[in-house]
Structure formats: C-alpha cells, structure tokens
C-alpha cells in the first residue's frame, strides 16, 4: 500500500507548504475542525491501518524489526551521529541569519528576544559541528522547541518535534559517535546499556510525530493551505497536468499527499521495519527539492540526516523488545567485552569517548 501511494504522489507529500504560502500572514488558512471527524480522516486511518498490517505481516515473515540487516549498514553507520549533527547545524545557521527559529514560517523579530534566539541557534550549530559541549547543545536545542510553543502556532511547532529527538541523540550519544550510536556516553552506558537504543527509538518516534503534524495541518485537515500552494505551483499536481487526468483535482491531490505523509509518520512511530519505511520515504522526501527554492533543501537537511541515521540503526527499541536487553554482539560501535572503552582526557562525566574503527 505505502509503495503504491509513494509512487503516485511523490512530490508534495514532503513539501512543507507553510514555508512557501503566506508564512507570516495571520490570515493564513487554519485547520478546519469539522474535518477532524470526516471521511478525510477515515481515509487516512484506513490507509495507515492497511499499511501497518502489511508491515506487521512482513516483519513476522522476516522475524526481525531491524530487517534488512546488511553488513553495509554497519559500514555506513560510522560517523552517522556526526552527519546528523553537521546537517542539523547547517539548517540552524541558515535559520539564524534569516532570522527565524528553525524554519521560515517561524520568523523572528529583530529585537532582543529574536536576536538572542538567533544567537542561540548559532552557538548550538557551532557545538554540533565541533563537538564542544554537544551534550549541552542537545539540551539547548530541545529547550528552543519548548520556547517556540510560547511564540508561534502550536501546529507549526509540532512540525519541529524532531529537534527534540536530535537533542536527545546529542545528549545521550554525542556528536562523535564514531560507529553507530553504541555505546552511549559513559554516564548513560554504565547505568544501562539500553540507553543508546532508547535514543534511537526516541528520535524515530519524535520524527514520526513531526511528519504527521504537517500532513494533518497542511493537507488532510487544512486543504485550503495545500491548494494555495498548488495554485502558485500547478505543475506539482502532476496527475492532472502531466498525465491529463482532469478529475484529479487539487483537493484530491492535497488529500492524497497528506495521507501519504501522515502514514509515513505513523509507520515510523510503530517501529515496524523502520529501515523499509525509510527506504520507502526516500523518494517523496527528495524528489521535490530541485523544483522548490533553496529553503526546501536547507530546511529538510535535519530530516535527511534523521533518515540516514535511522536507516543504519533501524528501530532502536522496537515494540515487544526489552528495554534492558543487552546490546547484541557485533552491534556497530559496541566494543568487545574484553576491550576497554577509551575515555577522553580531562573530560566531564558527559564526555563521549571517541571509538575508532578498529
């Protein structure tokens, strides 16, 4: 079901409409409450339920939520936390110089508060790139999301929940997680070896929520906003403009795009075959980049980093797995039992050891 939908609606399923349609206009279309309990929601529930059943049966067939378990992923995992941190830093710098908080539709005033928030993003970006006090930057970026709830529409801030997941990864794992996310920082790892998997699972769940939010707020429950985007860019409704299907109206296209987007988020939260879900969302989250202004790429860099991170790590803690299970031998980055974990000299308890490739 999911691959079919992704093949049919590849472009606006991932485009953040609010970045391009009246981002700061108070008259911007809002969620229509009457659509929450409507056939549009019923369609989403039906598609999501069918997709969950398909993934569940496939997972029963392959007998692991982390399929496919390829040796290539272990090689790709080397430096994945660093890639996530650096790509997130680029977006933070871009937002700070606008100035905006995370994304274009959350603009900042050029006043003491706005400049302070912009400066905070620059400092967090510096920490993410260098690794200096990256655990503190992880806490700080999560606090910025909390602050945003007091400054902007809650529905806009929900789109940014994945920043809390990134912050947790930086806090628990660190920017210098050389191979996968294992082990966590000594302060966490020495207390419970499951902390690394918890960080991966938290990132997966929060990213799923952040993907569901615009699917509902920009498309399923707010079709006027999605249709305004298509009015300015009619070619994005490719079934009508390229395939010659006049019955495929903008309203239907927006609904289909929202269903795809929200379903992807639901599947990520479920923890069912996370790697398969990530591979399935690669097309809709990338194909629109060449056809939109630069903020589409720059704003989605953290999402792309999260996709890479989850592809090489899988679900983290998946449903039915014990939180206290030991990390399996051979997990990327997990040192052998007889090999001591090196520590950084003169480092605080939060400091993350740098694990080499050997």
C-alpha positions in Angstrom: 0.0 0.0 0.0 2.7 2.5 1.0 4.9 1.9 -2.0 1.9 2.4 -4.3 0.9 5.7 -2.7 4.5 6.9 -2.7 4.8 6.1 -6.4 1.6 8.0 -7.2 2.2 11.1 -5.0 5.9 11.7 -4.9 6.3 15.4 -4.7 4.2 17.4 -2.2 4.0 14.6 0.3 7.1 16.0 1.9 7.0 19.7 0.9 6.4 21.9 3.9 3.6 24.1 2.4 3.8 26.6 5.2 7.3 27.6 4.1 6.0 28.9 0.8 2.4 30.1 1.3 2.0 33.2 3.3 4.3 32.0 6.1 3.8 35.0 8.4 0.3 36.1 7.3 -2.2 35.9 10.3 -4.9 35.2 7.7 -3.3 32.0 6.6 -5.8 29.2 6.4 -6.1 27.1 9.6 -7.3 23.6 10.4 -11.0 23.1 9.8 -12.3 21.4 12.9 -15.2 19.8 11.1 -12.7 17.8 9.0 -11.2 16.1 12.1 -14.1 13.7 12.2 -14.7 13.3 8.5 -14.2 10.9 5.6 -10.8 12.5 5.0 -9.6 11.2 8.4 -11.3 7.9 7.7 -9.3 7.5 4.5 -6.1 8.3 6.4 -7.0 5.8 9.2 -7.8 3.1 6.6 -4.6 3.6 4.6 -2.5 3.7 7.7 -4.1 0.6 9.2 -3.7 -1.3 5.9 0.0 -0.3 5.7 0.6 -1.3 9.4 -0.9 -4.7 8.7 1.3 -5.2 5.6 4.4 -4.2 7.5 3.4 -6.4 10.5 3.0 -9.4 8.3 6.2 -8.8 6.5 8.0 -8.4 9.9 6.6 -11.7 11.0 7.9 -13.2 7.9 11.5 -11.9 8.2 11.3 -12.3 12.1 13.1 -9.1 13.0 12.0 -5.4 13.2 15.5 -4.5 12.0 15.4 -6.1 8.6 17.2 -5.8 6.2 20.3 -6.3 8.4 23.0 -5.7 5.9 26.8 -5.6 6.6 26.8 -2.4 4.5 24.8 -0.6 7.2 27.5 -1.3 9.7 30.0 0.5 7.5 27.5 3.3 6.8 26.9 3.8 10.5 30.4 5.0 11.1 30.0 8.7 11.7 26.2 8.7 11.5 25.8 10.9 14.6 28.4 13.3 13.2 26.5 13.5 9.9 23.2 14.2 11.8 24.9 16.9 13.9 26.5 18.7 10.9 23.4 18.7 8.7 21.4 20.0 11.6 23.9 22.7 12.2 23.7 23.9 8.6 19.9 24.4 9.0 20.3 26.2 12.3 22.8 28.6 10.8 20.5 29.2 7.8 17.6 29.9 10.1 19.5 32.2 12.4 20.6 34.5 9.6 17.1 35.0 8.2 16.3 35.4 11.2 13.9 32.6 12.0 13.6 29.8 14.6 14.3 26.6 12.8 12.1 27.2 9.7 10.9 30.2 7.5 7.4 30.2 8.8 8.6 30.8 12.4 10.2 34.2 11.7 12.0 36.1 14.4 11.7 39.9 15.0 14.9 41.9 15.0 14.6 42.7 18.7 16.5 41.5 21.8 14.5 38.3 22.0 14.8 37.5 18.3 18.5 38.2 18.3 19.0 36.1 21.4 17.2 33.1 19.8 19.2 33.5 16.6 22.4 33.7 18.5 21.4 30.5 20.5 21.0 28.7 17.2 24.4 29.8 16.0 26.0 28.6 19.3 24.2 25.3 19.0 25.3 24.9 15.4 29.0 25.6 16.5 28.7 22.9 19.2 27.2 20.4 16.8 30.0 21.0 14.3 32.9 21.0 16.7 31.6 18.6 19.4 32.4 21.1 22.1 29.7 20.7 24.8 27.5 18.9 22.4 25.5 17.4 25.3 24.7 21.0 26.4 23.7 21.9 22.8 21.4 18.9 22.7 19.6 20.2 25.8 19.5 23.7 24.4 18.0 22.8 21.1 15.3 20.9 22.9 14.6 23.9 25.1 14.2 26.1 21.9 11.4 23.8 20.9 9.7 24.4 24.2 10.2 28.2 23.9 8.7 28.1 20.4 5.4 26.8 21.8 5.0 30.2 23.6 5.8 32.2 20.4 4.2 30.5 17.5 1.2 28.5 16.4 1.3 25.1 18.3 0.6 23.3 15.0 3.7 24.9 13.5 5.9 24.0 16.4 4.7 20.3 16.3 6.4 20.1 12.9 9.7 20.7 14.7 9.5 18.0 17.3 12.3 16.1 15.6 14.7 18.7 17.0 14.0 17.2 20.5 14.9 13.8 19.1 18.2 15.3 17.7 18.8 16.9 21.0 18.4 13.6 22.8 20.8 11.9 20.5 23.4 14.6 21.1 22.8 14.3 24.8 22.9 10.5 25.1 25.2 9.5 22.3 27.1 12.6 21.3 28.3 14.2 18.0 31.4 11.9 18.0 29.5 8.6 17.9 32.1 7.1 15.6 30.3 3.9 14.8 26.5 3.8 15.1 25.1 5.1 18.4 26.7 2.4 20.6 27.8 2.7 23.2 26.2 5.8 24.8 28.2 8.3 26.8 29.7 6.6 29.8 27.4 8.4 32.2 24.4 6.6 30.5 26.1 3.4 29.3 27.5 2.5 32.7 24.0 2.6 34.2 22.1 0.8 31.4 23.4 -0.4 28.1 19.9 0.2 26.6 20.3 4.0 26.6 21.7 4.0 23.1 18.7 2.1 21.7 16.4 4.4 23.7 18.0 7.4 22.0 17.5 5.9 18.5 13.8 5.0 19.4 13.1 8.5 20.7 14.5 10.1 17.5 12.3 7.7 15.5 9.1 8.4 17.4 9.6 12.2 17.6 10.4 12.3 13.9 7.3 10.3 13.1 5.2 12.8 15.1 6.9 15.8 13.3 6.0 14.2 10.0 2.4 13.5 10.9 1.8 17.1 12.0 2.2 18.9 8.6 0.4 16.0 6.9 -2.7 16.9 9.0 -2.2 20.7 9.4 -1.2 21.5 5.8 -3.2 18.9 3.9 -5.7 16.4 5.5 -7.4 18.9 7.9 -6.4 22.1 6.1 -6.9 21.5 2.4 -7.1 25.3 1.7 -3.4 25.7 2.6 -2.3 22.9 0.3 -4.5 24.2 -2.5 -2.9 27.6 -2.1 0.5 26.0 -2.6 -0.8 24.3 -5.8 -2.4 27.5 -7.1 1.1 29.0 -7.2 2.8 25.8 -8.5 0.1 24.0 -10.5 2.6 21.6 -12.1 3.0 19.8 -8.8 -0.4 18.2 -9.4 1.2 16.0 -12.0 -1.7 13.5 -12.5 -3.7 16.4 -13.9 -1.1 18.5 -15.6 1.3 15.7 -16.9 -1.0 12.7 -17.1 -4.1 14.5 -18.3 -6.5 13.4 -15.5 -8.9 16.4 -15.1 -10.8 14.6 -12.4 -7.7 14.6 -10.2 -8.4 17.9 -8.6 -6.1 19.9 -6.3 -8.3 19.0 -3.4 -7.8 15.2 -4.1 -4.1 15.7 -4.7 -3.7 17.5 -1.4 -5.6 14.8 0.4 -3.6 12.0 -1.1 -0.3 13.8 -0.3 -1.4 14.4 3.3 -2.4 10.7 3.7 1.0 9.6 2.4 2.8 12.0 4.7 0.8 11.1 7.8 1.0 7.4 7.1 4.8 7.6 6.9 4.9 9.2 10.3 2.6 6.6 11.8 4.7 3.8 10.4 7.9 5.3 11.8 6.2 5.6 15.3 5.1 1.9 15.1 8.7 0.7 14.9 7.7 -1.9 12.3 10.5 -2.5 9.7 11.9 1.0 10.2 14.6 0.6 7.5 11.9 -0.4 5.0 9.9 2.7 5.9 12.9 4.9 5.5 13.7 3.5 2.1 10.0 4.0 1.1 10.1 7.7 2.1 13.4 8.4 0.3 11.7 9.4 -3.0 8.9 11.7 -1.7 11.3 13.5 0.7 13.9 14.1 -2.0 12.2 14.5 -5.4 10.7 17.9 -4.8 14.0 19.5 -3.8 15.1 20.5 -7.4 11.7 22.2 -8.0 11.5 24.4 -5.0 13.5 27.3 -3.6 16.6 26.6 -1.5 14.8 26.6 1.8 13.3 23.3 0.8 16.7 21.6 0.8 18.2 23.6 3.7 15.1 23.1 5.9 15.0 19.4 5.3 18.7 18.7 5.9 17.9 17.5 9.5 15.2 15.2 8.2 17.7 13.8 5.7 20.1 13.3 8.5 17.5 11.5 10.6 16.6 9.3 7.6 20.2 8.2 7.2 20.6 7.7 11.0 17.5 5.5 11.2 18.4 3.6 8.1 21.8 2.5 9.5 20.4 1.9 13.1 17.0 0.5 12.5 14.2 0.9 15.0 16.3 1.2 18.2 13.9 -0.2 20.8 11.2 -1.9 18.8 7.7 -2.9 20.1 8.0 -6.1 22.2 11.7 -5.8 22.8 13.0 -5.4 26.4 14.4 -2.0 27.4 17.0 -3.8 29.4 18.2 -6.2 26.9 21.9 -6.3 26.3 23.2 -4.8 23.1 23.8 -7.8 20.7 27.4 -8.7 20.0 28.6 -7.2 16.7 26.3 -4.2 17.0 28.0 -1.3 15.2 30.2 0.6 17.6 29.7 -1.7 20.5 33.2 -2.6 21.8 34.1 -6.2 22.5 33.7 -7.3 26.1 37.4 -7.6 26.7 38.2 -4.2 25.1 38.2 -1.2 27.5 36.2 1.8 26.4 38.7 4.7 25.9 37.9 7.9 27.7 38.7 11.5 26.8 41.4 13.1 29.0 40.2 15.7 31.4 36.6 15.2 30.3 33.4 15.8 32.3 31.1 12.9 33.1 29.1 13.7 30.0 32.0 13.4 27.6 31.6 10.9 24.8 34.5 8.5 24.2 35.7 8.5 20.6 35.5 4.9 19.4 37.8 4.2 16.5 37.1 1.9 13.6 39.3 -0.8 15.0 
